[in-house]
Amino acid sequence: MASEDLGPESEEGAPGDQTQKPDAELANVLVLSKSRLTNEDHHVEIDASPALYKKDMVPGFCAQNGPESTYEWSGKEDLKSKTMDNEEEHVVTPEPESVVASEKTEVGLATVVVSVSTKHIEIALQEPKCVEAAEAPDVGQVAASDTVSEITKETELPESALLHDVGQKSVRVIVQQTKTVDVEVPEKQKRKRRQKATANFELEEQEAGRRNKRPSRQHSKVSTYDESAMDKVMEEQIEGSSSRKGAKRKHNSVIRGIETEAMVAAALGFPRDSLTEEEIAANVVSVVGGKEQENYIVVRNHILAAWRENVNVWLEQETVMENIRSTHSKLVASAYKFLLFHGYINFGVAPTIKARFPAERNKAKVIIVGAGLAGLGAARHLMALGHQVIVLEGRQRPGGRVYTKRMEVDSIHAAADLGGSVVTGMHGNPLGVFARQMNWAMHKIKDLCPIYQPNGQPAVDEVDKKVEAQFNQLLDTCSKWREENESKSSYISLGNIMEFLRHNCGMGTIPAERQLFDWHFANLEYANAQLLTNLSLSDWDQDDPYEMGGDHCFLPGGNVQLIEVLCENVPILYGKTVKRIRYRDGGVKVETADETFEGEMVLCTVPLGVLKRNLISFEPPLPQYKVDAIQRLGFGLLNKVVMLFPKVFWDGHLDTFGHLEEDPHKRGEYFMFYSYAAVAGGPLLVALVAGEAAIAFESTTPVEAVTRVMTILRGIFEPKGIKVPNPVQTVCTRWGSDHLCFGSYSNVAVGASGQDYDIMAESVNHRLFFAGEATIRKYPATMHGALLSGYREAANMARAALARLEPSKPERIQSRDLHSYSTILVDLFKEPDLVFGNFSVIFNQQVLDPSSLAILRVHMISPDKSANASVDGTTEIFVPEQLFLYTTVTRQQALDLSRLDNDNERLQHLCLNFGVKLVGRKGLGPEGDTLVFTIKSDRAAKKASPH
């Protein structure tokens, strides 16, 4: 869920917010011309941050899985101890100018001594005793200052951690089992109000070098790739010029390069060490799961990282080959073709990118309904692939729910984003690519958000912090409860369980606390554009593991700039509200009030609110499974009051401040104010309206709304002696009443699930396609999600057009009138007939022949990726990436696989001995599809039978 991404339009049309790892041979795939040395995968890390602790401690160094240390402690703060993934951190404090800790531990035959003083950290690895040919290790020493140079030691270290204070800095020493040691001092992060979890990239600790293995991603929530920062580091670490690209590189440098490129790929939504369903469907490798796949992944990640280094230049396949061994040219061609075709590289609005658009477009004609981010993104990509495109837009402007209104009175003016306004996470975000290509300086939204009580006084700091902690505890408790009651959580609302737990735990019993709880509830309703009582407990946050990392930002001057660059040279017809879409095997017809358009395919990008009201007639009617998904998903509301003032009277250094309400039913009424003074070009202030208040706001007159907002502002600032002037211009949005959207953005309502987003994305008969923020499971309710869904469907439509042109591969149109095919598979595998390891099998119980076919599913995930981490006594649940591959085997073959010792043997036996290929859910073929529906019918008949 994004805080504020897609939203509504005003009375005058204005929108609101809304493992196998590579071996030595694989490591040599790359002949790198530069070395990327950031984020070492194995290291000793020193983390300096302010501290005010005293001495008197007797630390004990803990090896992995060893006993906990004990301390005698005196000071202003309690000793903190936390455990995460077998690392332990302990806060201690030395006297200035003295050695405060010296610790020794033996791990195997190695002995590690860590000495910490106020001047330096000393790491000594003592030579093992009674071991022939043992190398005597060196000693690493580093100053305890803000900038720490890198040191590297080629020695085995135990896996453990220690946190000290050196002077006024808290120093964390993490010693991991590895052969490489790094020392660095990252900056301390500020405290901020809880938002949806931002992903952090962590590397799994594994042995490197000697075993030539590449660490895999620990869990799917993680990503810390910062494009601009990463580019800077890469430039600093270039070894030599391009003329030296044939020079020999050290093995560890190659491994580091592979790791960094894997991080880039992960930030872009790719698994670090497996294929996506898209890649499997595109047959990028001949065999899924083998060495060819491992090599392909390294090549793919290298291409992604190479283009992200310079998004202003078209990346040629020949350029990629300069850093790849010629023996892997086929893999380069496969990866490059896939990434280019699907819009992962060479996309955007840079002049050199636009110059590569083909002059003649003679491929299949596509009609796109809607000129929002999804429609425009799809149009540009289809044009880049050589297709004829026409876009039909019902409004008299492009952008849809992304709308920047120019507000101006005399010499006072500002650009106000009435719809989608916040770019939620810059790491890997395609909108961030546009910003780099256009040299736009994004404005980071500051974390600080003071909250004011109904009487205008600031909330009491102690009470504010207490309630915030309790609110976060409520969310954590809800997560644990739904884990323990998984079967019930789909039909229980998040709001009901939170209120139940809050009441039972005695939280918010006094008015000041209750009002702060209501503010946090309103903030959550704003993030989801929905009442908490309507959100599914089980899946309301199902997209959290995939959120873009990095800062949330405003685009100075408004997001209309994104729309303008996307519209360039795209044929758009305005004022064309679509009434009917007819799709047949021979093509499509799209009807407006006064005209009919014909093409080979149509892409529907209208908001979910329009589909819910059946305002577009489909002939033939949409499959029932898609209709059901449309009705199950939620589509909520967020409104804004936008005010242009003659001057800035609020704190211009703040980007946000909050306001509390006494009435719980009005908790979302003007609960948050956004200051756009730094980005809009003038003194602009925006009040947000969420939850029940957003619905009531639809029938509130602008005069009433502005009067109420001004009363709140004067209650906050005038007691401080600050005169609050009247606004010179205001706009009130009415997204719920807008007949071209009927709301702001989507959410997972009670009874729905994240899978409904997948169903929304499915095409019908390879003629009718769907895109938009409500069709992308990983990034719903976001601007970048809408754009990415457009790129996705452009590739799907281009593939469908190619399939029709190949007589040897006739187009296979599947009829799925009863239910979504993906949903059927998921339901069937909830009760598998055979399970062993990460393999499960279903077959027709009516047929006992050992040679009869069965459907085999493989869960492609390492067991340790689903591990939970305990932090400060609470458990953080890491959601593993769900990737399932399928194939058909005989029942006898399934039994043979079950008798093997482990999954690795099974995979090898499956691919080499049986000669089968694992595919995505869409690639089982006619035989597999028939078997799926046969098993479904057989099970349904059994349940219906009284016996």
Order of alpha helices (4+ residues) and beta strands (2+ residues): alpha-beta-beta-beta-beta-beta-beta-beta-beta-beta-alpha-alpha-alpha-alpha-alpha-alpha-alpha-beta-alpha-beta-beta-beta-beta-alpha-beta-beta-alpha-alpha-alpha-alpha-beta-alpha-beta-beta-beta-beta-beta-alpha-beta-alpha-beta-beta-beta-beta-beta-alpha-alpha-beta-beta-alpha-beta-alpha-alpha-beta-beta-beta-beta-beta-beta-alpha-alpha-alpha
